[in-house]
Amino acid sequence: MEVNVQGAYPGNSADNLHDPTLLVRSSSSPVQHAGVTDREIIYWNYLKYQANASPAMEAPQLNTRLECRYPVDEVSMPLITFPLVDQLDGDGSLVFSMKTMNDDWTAERLDSVFFLGASINLEASVIATFHQDLRLYFEECIATPTSSLAKSPENYTIINNYGCLIDGKTGNSKYLPRSEESNLRFVVQAFKFVNLEGADIYIHCKVVVWDPNWDTQSLKACSFDQQTESWQLLDAPLQSSLCDCCDTICQPTQPRHKRGTIPSNG
């Protein structure tokens, strides 16, 4: 509701200056519903008062809040609830780790020596403190004979193209079903670099995490099935066409994804 006051000044006497004619106008402003307590329902709106200025005085102004309070047990109409739509944001640190696991994946493997051709079980995980659940993906994994990826004289690519486990095209490497959204496992066969007999193998992996409830075609975990000679998508096999780009060039993930780089020595 809005009340406008217009002064009517039929003469120049002082009495007339203090006797304005009230002109009340109703408006379409809805009554605002302020809230509900355990005892009352509260409605409120503002009463606005304005008057035309005259040469002898300033225009009076009024802007005050009016409230109507009703006991809950006296309200005849039922309360109406409205659905709320909100966005959940997380804030906290992300701790990434990568481990070599024992044969049954129940614990971290303490021995880092593997025979040539033996299976190496690798698991990457993320711990998200004060954050919504996240799903982890590999973007790339590269093996080197040195702890520094940038300074290594040689390297061997295991995963590239934003999640394609290309080592599976020549070996028995593959992703394994997830035990949790926050970790991802894959198996790779032990190998060595030619002319570097006895050298340690370091595996450097870049990972990315994402809300599992949000669909995205740029995040994937693709294994190569040598029997069918086709790529298989780990989390949704019926959508394995998303892995077709593994033989060409896949599109990168969006900048808002959170990434981590994990070095691991094997």
Secondary structure as a PSIPRED ss2 file (coil, helix, strand):
# PSIPRED VFORMAT (PSIPRED V4.0)

   1 M C   1.000  0.000  0.000
   2 E C   1.000  0.000  0.000
   3 V E   0.000  0.000  1.000
   4 N E   0.000  0.000  1.000
   5 V E   0.000  0.000  1.000
   6 Q C   1.000  0.000  0.000
   7 G C   1.000  0.000  0.000
   8 A C   1.000  0.000  0.000
   9 Y C   1.000  0.000  0.000
  10 P C   1.000  0.000  0.000
  11 G C   1.000  0.000  0.000
  12 N C   1.000  0.000  0.000
  13 S C   1.000  0.000  0.000
  14 A H   0.000  1.000  0.000
  15 D H   0.000  1.000  0.000
  16 N H   0.000  1.000  0.000
  17 L H   0.000  1.000  0.000
  18 H C   1.000  0.000  0.000
  19 D C   1.000  0.000  0.000
  20 P C   1.000  0.000  0.000
  21 T C   1.000  0.000  0.000
  22 L E   0.000  0.000  1.000
  23 L E   0.000  0.000  1.000
  24 V C   1.000  0.000  0.000
  25 R C   1.000  0.000  0.000
  26 S C   1.000  0.000  0.000
  27 S C   1.000  0.000  0.000
  28 S C   1.000  0.000  0.000
  29 S C   1.000  0.000  0.000
  30 P C   1.000  0.000  0.000
  31 V C   1.000  0.000  0.000
  32 Q E   0.000  0.000  1.000
  33 H E   0.000  0.000  1.000
  34 A E   0.000  0.000  1.000
  35 G E   0.000  0.000  1.000
  36 V E   0.000  0.000  1.000
  37 T C   1.000  0.000  0.000
  38 D C   1.000  0.000  0.000
  39 R C   1.000  0.000  0.000
  40 E E   0.000  0.000  1.000
  41 I E   0.000  0.000  1.000
  42 I E   0.000  0.000  1.000
  43 Y E   0.000  0.000  1.000
  44 W E   0.000  0.000  1.000
  45 N E   0.000  0.000  1.000
  46 Y E   0.000  0.000  1.000
  47 L E   0.000  0.000  1.000
  48 K E   0.000  0.000  1.000
  49 Y E   0.000  0.000  1.000
  50 Q E   0.000  0.000  1.000
  51 A E   0.000  0.000  1.000
  52 N C   1.000  0.000  0.000
  53 A C   1.000  0.000  0.000
  54 S E   0.000  0.000  1.000
  55 P C   1.000  0.000  0.000
  56 A C   1.000  0.000  0.000
  57 M E   0.000  0.000  1.000
  58 E C   1.000  0.000  0.000
  59 A C   1.000  0.000  0.000
  60 P C   1.000  0.000  0.000
  61 Q E   0.000  0.000  1.000
  62 L E   0.000  0.000  1.000
  63 N E   0.000  0.000  1.000
  64 T E   0.000  0.000  1.000
  65 R E   0.000  0.000  1.000
  66 L E   0.000  0.000  1.000
  67 E E   0.000  0.000  1.000
  68 C E   0.000  0.000  1.000
  69 R E   0.000  0.000  1.000
  70 Y E   0.000  0.000  1.000
  71 P E   0.000  0.000  1.000
  72 V H   0.000  1.000  0.000
  73 D H   0.000  1.000  0.000
  74 E H   0.000  1.000  0.000
  75 V C   1.000  0.000  0.000
  76 S C   1.000  0.000  0.000
  77 M C   1.000  0.000  0.000
  78 P C   1.000  0.000  0.000
  79 L C   1.000  0.000  0.000
  80 I C   1.000  0.000  0.000
  81 T C   1.000  0.000  0.000
  82 F C   1.000  0.000  0.000
  83 P C   1.000  0.000  0.000
  84 L C   1.000  0.000  0.000
  85 V C   1.000  0.000  0.000
  86 D C   1.000  0.000  0.000
  87 Q C   1.000  0.000  0.000
  88 L C   1.000  0.000  0.000
  89 D C   1.000  0.000  0.000
  90 G C   1.000  0.000  0.000
  91 D C   1.000  0.000  0.000
  92 G C   1.000  0.000  0.000
  93 S C   1.000  0.000  0.000
  94 L E   0.000  0.000  1.000
  95 V E   0.000  0.000  1.000
  96 F E   0.000  0.000  1.000
  97 S E   0.000  0.000  1.000
  98 M E   0.000  0.000  1.000
  99 K E   0.000  0.000  1.000
 100 T E   0.000  0.000  1.000
 101 M E   0.000  0.000  1.000
 102 N C   1.000  0.000  0.000
 103 D C   1.000  0.000  0.000
 104 D C   1.000  0.000  0.000
 105 W C   1.000  0.000  0.000
 106 T C   1.000  0.000  0.000
 107 A C   1.000  0.000  0.000
 108 E E   0.000  0.000  1.000
 109 R C   1.000  0.000  0.000
 110 L C   1.000  0.000  0.000
 111 D C   1.000  0.000  0.000
 112 S C   1.000  0.000  0.000
 113 V C   1.000  0.000  0.000
 114 F C   1.000  0.000  0.000
 115 F C   1.000  0.000  0.000
 116 L C   1.000  0.000  0.000
 117 G C   1.000  0.000  0.000
 118 A C   1.000  0.000  0.000
 119 S E   0.000  0.000  1.000
 120 I E   0.000  0.000  1.000
 121 N E   0.000  0.000  1.000
 122 L E   0.000  0.000  1.000
 123 E E   0.000  0.000  1.000
 124 A E   0.000  0.000  1.000
 125 S E   0.000  0.000  1.000
 126 V E   0.000  0.000  1.000
 127 I E   0.000  0.000  1.000
 128 A E   0.000  0.000  1.000
 129 T C   1.000  0.000  0.000
 130 F C   1.000  0.000  0.000
 131 H C   1.000  0.000  0.000
 132 Q C   1.000  0.000  0.000
 133 D C   1.000  0.000  0.000
 134 L C   1.000  0.000  0.000
 135 R E   0.000  0.000  1.000
 136 L E   0.000  0.000  1.000
 137 Y E   0.000  0.000  1.000
 138 F E   0.000  0.000  1.000
 139 E E   0.000  0.000  1.000
 140 E E   0.000  0.000  1.000
 141 C E   0.000  0.000  1.000
 142 I E   0.000  0.000  1.000
 143 A E   0.000  0.000  1.000
 144 T E   0.000  0.000  1.000
 145 P C   1.000  0.000  0.000
 146 T C   1.000  0.000  0.000
 147 S C   1.000  0.000  0.000
 148 S C   1.000  0.000  0.000
 149 L C   1.000  0.000  0.000
 150 A C   1.000  0.000  0.000
 151 K C   1.000  0.000  0.000
 152 S C   1.000  0.000  0.000
 153 P C   1.000  0.000  0.000
 154 E C   1.000  0.000  0.000
 155 N C   1.000  0.000  0.000
 156 Y E   0.000  0.000  1.000
 157 T E   0.000  0.000  1.000
 158 I E   0.000  0.000  1.000
 159 I E   0.000  0.000  1.000
 160 N E   0.000  0.000  1.000
 161 N C   1.000  0.000  0.000
 162 Y C   1.000  0.000  0.000
 163 G C   1.000  0.000  0.000
 164 C E   0.000  0.000  1.000
 165 L C   1.000  0.000  0.000
 166 I H   0.000  1.000  0.000
 167 D H   0.000  1.000  0.000
 168 G H   0.000  1.000  0.000
 169 K H   0.000  1.000  0.000
 170 T C   1.000  0.000  0.000
 171 G C   1.000  0.000  0.000
 172 N C   1.000  0.000  0.000
 173 S C   1.000  0.000  0.000
 174 K E   0.000  0.000  1.000
 175 Y E   0.000  0.000  1.000
 176 L E   0.000  0.000  1.000
 177 P C   1.000  0.000  0.000
 178 R C   1.000  0.000  0.000
 179 S C   1.000  0.000  0.000
 180 E C   1.000  0.000  0.000
 181 E C   1.000  0.000  0.000
 182 S C   1.000  0.000  0.000
 183 N E   0.000  0.000  1.000
 184 L E   0.000  0.000  1.000
 185 R E   0.000  0.000  1.000
 186 F E   0.000  0.000  1.000
 187 V E   0.000  0.000  1.000
 188 V E   0.000  0.000  1.000
 189 Q E   0.000  0.000  1.000
 190 A C   1.000  0.000  0.000
 191 F C   1.000  0.000  0.000
 192 K C   1.000  0.000  0.000
 193 F C   1.000  0.000  0.000
 194 V C   1.000  0.000  0.000
 195 N C   1.000  0.000  0.000
 196 L C   1.000  0.000  0.000
 197 E C   1.000  0.000  0.000
 198 G C   1.000  0.000  0.000
 199 A C   1.000  0.000  0.000
 200 D C   1.000  0.000  0.000
 201 I C   1.000  0.000  0.000
 202 Y E   0.000  0.000  1.000
 203 I E   0.000  0.000  1.000
 204 H E   0.000  0.000  1.000
 205 C E   0.000  0.000  1.000
 206 K E   0.000  0.000  1.000
 207 V E   0.000  0.000  1.000
 208 V E   0.000  0.000  1.000
 209 V E   0.000  0.000  1.000
 210 W E   0.000  0.000  1.000
 211 D C   1.000  0.000  0.000
 212 P C   1.000  0.000  0.000
 213 N C   1.000  0.000  0.000
 214 W C   1.000  0.000  0.000
 215 D C   1.000  0.000  0.000
 216 T C   1.000  0.000  0.000
 217 Q C   1.000  0.000  0.000
 218 S C   1.000  0.000  0.000
 219 L C   1.000  0.000  0.000
 220 K C   1.000  0.000  0.000
 221 A C   1.000  0.000  0.000
 222 C E   0.000  0.000  1.000
 223 S E   0.000  0.000  1.000
 224 F E   0.000  0.000  1.000
 225 D E   0.000  0.000  1.000
 226 Q C   1.000  0.000  0.000
 227 Q C   1.000  0.000  0.000
 228 T C   1.000  0.000  0.000
 229 E C   1.000  0.000  0.000
 230 S E   0.000  0.000  1.000
 231 W E   0.000  0.000  1.000
 232 Q E   0.000  0.000  1.000
 233 L E   0.000  0.000  1.000
 234 L C   1.000  0.000  0.000
 235 D C   1.000  0.000  0.000
 236 A C   1.000  0.000  0.000
 237 P H   0.000  1.000  0.000
 238 L H   0.000  1.000  0.000
 239 Q H   0.000  1.000  0.000
 240 S H   0.000  1.000  0.000
 241 S H   0.000  1.000  0.000
 242 L H   0.000  1.000  0.000
 243 C H   0.000  1.000  0.000
 244 D H   0.000  1.000  0.000
 245 C H   0.000  1.000  0.000
 246 C H   0.000  1.000  0.000
 247 D H   0.000  1.000  0.000
 248 T C   1.000  0.000  0.000
 249 I C   1.000  0.000  0.000
 250 C C   1.000  0.000  0.000
 251 Q C   1.000  0.000  0.000
 252 P C   1.000  0.000  0.000
 253 T C   1.000  0.000  0.000
 254 Q C   1.000  0.000  0.000
 255 P C   1.000  0.000  0.000
 256 R C   1.000  0.000  0.000
 257 H C   1.000  0.000  0.000
 258 K E   0.000  0.000  1.000
 259 R E   0.000  0.000  1.000
 260 G E   0.000  0.000  1.000
 261 T E   0.000  0.000  1.000
 262 I E   0.000  0.000  1.000
 263 P E   0.000  0.000  1.000
 264 S E   0.000  0.000  1.000
 265 N E   0.000  0.000  1.000
 266 G C   1.000  0.000  0.000
